[in-house]
Amino acid sequence: MSPLSALWAALRVYAAGAAVILEQLLRRCRGGFPEPVFAPQPDRVAIVTGGTDGIGYSTAKHLARLGMHVIIAGNNNSKAEEAVRELKEETLNVKVEFLYCDLASMASIWQFVQKFKMKKIPLHVLVNNAGVMMVPQRKTRDGFEEHFGLNYLGHFLLTNLLLDTLRESGSPGHNARVVTVSSATHYVAELNMDDLQSSACYSPHGAYAQSKLALVLFTYHLQGLLAAAGSHVTANVVDPGVVHTDLYRHLFWGTRLVKKLLGWLLFKAQSSSTCLGGCLFLTPPESTGIHLNSTHQEREHLSSRCPGIR
Ligand SMILES: NC(=O)c1ccc[n+]([C@@H]2O[C@H](COP(=O)([O-])OP(=O)(O)OC[C@H]3O[C@@H](n4cnc5c(N)ncnc54)[C@H](OP(=O)(O)O)[C@@H]3O)[C@@H](O)[C@H]2O)c1
């Protein structure tokens, strides 16, 4: 990627963000987001990656409130202990626990799955939520560019290692679910097949958007395979919208200033039940391969889009 195309990638990402903010504001003016009401789900088990903070934490809380056994997969022991304590207190659900999983390390993902499988419990919902955004150029433990390695490859491996348990846990009318968190930036992303690691010219915007597009394509493909095999597992992808979280900490200072001053107005609250928590169950169990956008409209079906690959 040349410096000019890096600049172009940044402009496209900011334009996508601005479009989502506008959509959110319009939606608010028209009466806001519906508060979803869900039936209790006491016998179900969920894993939420990055459940220690932001949208993941909010999602874990929703699931715990429904009575689910929630396992938070994260890479910060002390933060996770605090999150688990708070979640138990706030939801009065004692079935909330933490298992260490560094999504930036393939070895750690394998160990996480091993520990999870030793519990001999089913898995009904896998929320691929953890992520980093627009970090300076750096690599995962395995040498991958961090956005691509953590956001995409980490979740790709995790999902594949857990698929057998998901398949065993789904049943007719009660599909197990893989819910993957994308971002509207994927609409303006390009997959640079000649340089997936962005090693020639690094653009944090381009790399983030590329990792999110890769997740969308992975979900579409996974859903195709699951449907072809007649399995009782669905794969869906959601955009949470523009949400007031710490994800923006690596952005240009001007953007952080705008967020600090106007975040309350322009961004969704991370505690909003209409972020991911809402999206999770708004799709009926038989929904497959759909892409929910930040205002919960079914944006497209998996077969309707073929994003450009460069
Ligand atoms: N906020 C938005 O406006 C927005 C918009 C579109 C999409 N999203 C997507 O939503 C998801 C959640 O983002 P957020 O806004 O909630 O951000 P956040 O508050 O920064 O939360 C990110 C979570 O991911 C975890 N994480 C980071 N690196 C990890 C690793 N190596 N292994 C395991 N966990 C790791 C973080 O744990 P630590 O805090 O311990 O690092 C944290 O729990 C991301 O995939 C993001 O791309 C967010």
The ligand as an SDF file (V2000), in Angstrom:
LIG
                    3D

 48 52  0  0  0  0  0  0  0  0999 V2000
  -16.7680    0.5510   19.7050 N   0  0  0  0  0  0  0  0  0  0  0  0
  -17.2040    0.6680   18.4510 C   0  0  0  0  0  0  0  0  0  0  0  0
  -17.6710    1.7460   18.0390 O   0  0  0  0  0  0  0  0  0  0  0  0
  -17.1250   -0.4790   17.5070 C   0  0  0  0  0  0  0  0  0  0  0  0
  -17.6170   -0.2980   16.2000 C   0  0  0  0  0  0  0  0  0  0  0  0
  -17.5660   -1.3700   15.3100 C   0  0  0  0  0  0  0  0  0  0  0  0
  -17.0440   -2.5870   15.7270 C   0  0  0  0  0  0  0  0  0  0  0  0
  -16.5620   -2.7320   17.0010 N   0  0  0  0  0  0  0  0  0  0  0  0
  -15.9920   -4.0360   17.3520 C   0  0  0  0  0  0  0  0  0  0  0  0
  -16.5430   -4.4520   18.5960 O   0  0  0  0  0  0  0  0  0  0  0  0
  -15.6190   -5.3250   19.2500 C   0  0  0  0  0  0  0  0  0  0  0  0
  -15.4750   -4.9020   20.6900 C   0  0  0  0  0  0  0  0  0  0  0  0
  -14.9010   -3.6160   20.7310 O   0  0  0  0  0  0  0  0  0  0  0  0
  -15.1400   -2.5710   21.9290 P   0  0  0  0  0  0  0  0  0  0  0  0
  -15.5680   -1.3080   21.3150 O   0  0  0  0  0  0  0  0  0  0  0  0
  -15.9320   -3.1830   23.0040 O   0  0  0  0  0  0  0  0  0  0  0  0
  -13.6010   -2.3660   22.3960 O   0  0  0  0  0  0  0  0  0  0  0  0
  -12.8960   -2.4740   23.8170 P   0  0  0  0  0  0  0  0  0  0  0  0
  -13.7280   -1.8030   24.8580 O   0  0  0  0  0  0  0  0  0  0  0  0
  -11.4960   -2.0190   23.6020 O   0  0  0  0  0  0  0  0  0  0  0  0
  -12.9250   -4.0430   24.1290 O   0  0  0  0  0  0  0  0  0  0  0  0
  -12.1160   -4.9310   23.4050 C   0  0  0  0  0  0  0  0  0  0  0  0
  -12.0240   -6.2320   24.1760 C   0  0  0  0  0  0  0  0  0  0  0  0
  -11.1230   -7.0980   23.4720 O   0  0  0  0  0  0  0  0  0  0  0  0
  -10.1710   -7.5950   24.3830 C   0  0  0  0  0  0  0  0  0  0  0  0
   -8.9050   -7.9560   23.7680 N   0  0  0  0  0  0  0  0  0  0  0  0
   -8.0010   -7.1360   23.1550 C   0  0  0  0  0  0  0  0  0  0  0  0
   -6.9200   -7.8310   22.7950 N   0  0  0  0  0  0  0  0  0  0  0  0
   -7.1280   -9.1120   23.1840 C   0  0  0  0  0  0  0  0  0  0  0  0
   -6.3720  -10.3070   23.0990 C   0  0  0  0  0  0  0  0  0  0  0  0
   -5.1460  -10.3110   22.5590 N   0  0  0  0  0  0  0  0  0  0  0  0
   -6.9040  -11.4450   23.5830 N   0  0  0  0  0  0  0  0  0  0  0  0
   -8.1300  -11.4610   24.1570 C   0  0  0  0  0  0  0  0  0  0  0  0
   -8.8820  -10.3610   24.2860 N   0  0  0  0  0  0  0  0  0  0  0  0
   -8.3960   -9.1980   23.8070 C   0  0  0  0  0  0  0  0  0  0  0  0
   -9.9860   -6.4430   25.3550 C   0  0  0  0  0  0  0  0  0  0  0  0
   -9.3550   -6.8880   26.5390 O   0  0  0  0  0  0  0  0  0  0  0  0
   -8.3240   -5.8620   27.3010 P   0  0  0  0  0  0  0  0  0  0  0  0
   -9.1020   -4.6410   27.5970 O   0  0  0  0  0  0  0  0  0  0  0  0
   -7.8970   -6.6360   28.4770 O   0  0  0  0  0  0  0  0  0  0  0  0
   -7.2330   -5.6080   26.3040 O   0  0  0  0  0  0  0  0  0  0  0  0
  -11.4260   -6.0170   25.5650 C   0  0  0  0  0  0  0  0  0  0  0  0
  -12.0660   -6.8580   26.5000 O   0  0  0  0  0  0  0  0  0  0  0  0
  -14.3120   -5.2380   18.4410 C   0  0  0  0  0  0  0  0  0  0  0  0
  -14.2120   -6.3770   17.6380 O   0  0  0  0  0  0  0  0  0  0  0  0
  -14.5030   -3.9990   17.5830 C   0  0  0  0  0  0  0  0  0  0  0  0
  -13.7870   -4.0660   16.3880 O   0  0  0  0  0  0  0  0  0  0  0  0
  -16.6040   -1.7130   17.8920 C   0  0  0  0  0  0  0  0  0  0  0  0
  1  2  1  0
  2  3  2  0
  2  4  1  0
  4  5  1  0
  4 48  2  0
  5  6  2  0
  6  7  1  0
  7  8  2  0
  8  9  1  0
  8 48  1  0
  9 10  1  0
  9 46  1  0
 10 11  1  0
 11 12  1  0
 11 44  1  0
 12 13  1  0
 13 14  1  0
 14 15  2  0
 14 16  1  0
 14 17  1  0
 17 18  1  0
 18 19  2  0
 18 20  1  0
 18 21  1  0
 21 22  1  0
 22 23  1  0
 23 24  1  0
 23 42  1  0
 24 25  1  0
 25 26  1  0
 25 36  1  0
 26 27  1  0
 26 35  1  0
 27 28  2  0
 28 29  1  0
 29 30  1  0
 29 35  2  0
 30 31  1  0
 30 32  2  0
 32 33  1  0
 33 34  2  0
 34 35  1  0
 36 37  1  0
 36 42  1  0
 37 38  1  0
 38 39  2  0
 38 40  1  0
 38 41  1  0
 42 43  1  0
 44 45  1  0
 44 46  1  0
 46 47  1  0
M  CHG  2   8   1  16  -1
M  END
$$$$
